[in-house]
């Protein structure tokens, strides 16, 4: 119930149509994709079988001109086209009946989209994919089979590159269905904490809970009476910040959690200008952070309201959507604070999340270095005196590798990080 309500409110507040969902199960994957033909906006004809004669794959994007998440991913798709267009054919087809070729061409020019765009006539391809939302992206491999399906916008250009390169490998000699985008295998470090937590750093912020008859669990919001909301977020070592996504409604972007990393503070900071009173159509704003983990299926759901006078309007929004006995109250609660760690700890993981024992690293100051090794659980612990240490990777087990230019500087107090290396 709570998940349904929050997603409904987010849709009302920011016109969020389509989700940042992970790749979904589909009955079309691994099967031949229909050999479709579509006219594009520049008078050309695109035929799947013809495109596969001189390309290693086809990227089909189903979208509509009114869809904000569709718009948010087009710059990243355009970047991928510039990089891979000689080997991968791109085609974006609108499933909206009122999107004429003239409307689509104007949209393409205004957004600087370099690849072919047209119409999904009669919604046939959209119906075939059985997609629950848009944008929908299908990769049809060199053998003409649907090998990947994503419902929801891509988070960034890097994940599109990792996806495409999977199908361009020389070792791709038969259809291999890809259920998730390959993880970023670069060597990186992400700060983690004892438990998941978030703290609004605005001194004048108010915590408000909304209650209603349909669900005993309240909806939590913050009232931010400042121009900018500043939210500090903390995650556990079992979470993957490169897999967490959130939708930024005011910037119309779907981003991964690691974009919030502030290395100088060893934490994650979400900063969002709050809409003013003159923007009453957007007086409520929701932030959704979906951690995609088994013990927290709802993720972290946070709502920000831009001024005190909008609290009752938010309650009216709930009432108008069918919820009854809506009440609210300002809470007098102190924010939860993570306990201070008692040592420096590195949780060494490969790009698939598996622990890596036997990794050697140095903790160095200006005067001395201390070598440490990850244990059978992939954990390196160093309890030397707190200082600003330069962590250097020295050696990894056979079958693994790391980026030679990687470096991590700790803060002057104890802390913990996920340290990711590459399984070759």
Secondary structure, DSSP 8 states (H G I E B T S, - for coil): -HHHHHHHHHHHHH---S--------SSTTSB----EEEBTTS-EEEHHHHTTS-SEEEEEEE-TT-HHHHHHHHHHHHHHHHHTTTEEEEEEE--TT--HHHHHHHHHHTT--SEEEE-GGGHHHHHHT-SSSSEEEEEETTSBEEEEEES--S-HHHHHHHHHHHH-TT--S----SS-----S-EEEEEBSS-EEEE--TT-EEEEEEETTEEEEEEEEE--SSEEEEEEE-BTTS-TTT-EEEETTTTEEEEGGGGEETTTTEEEEEEE---TT-GGGSEEEEEEE--BTTBTT-EEEEEES-GGGHHHHHHHHHHTT--S-EEEE-----------SSEEEEEE-TTS-B--S-EEEEE-SS-EEEEE--TTSEEEE-S-S---EEEEEE--TTEE--TT--EE--SS--EEEEE-EE-
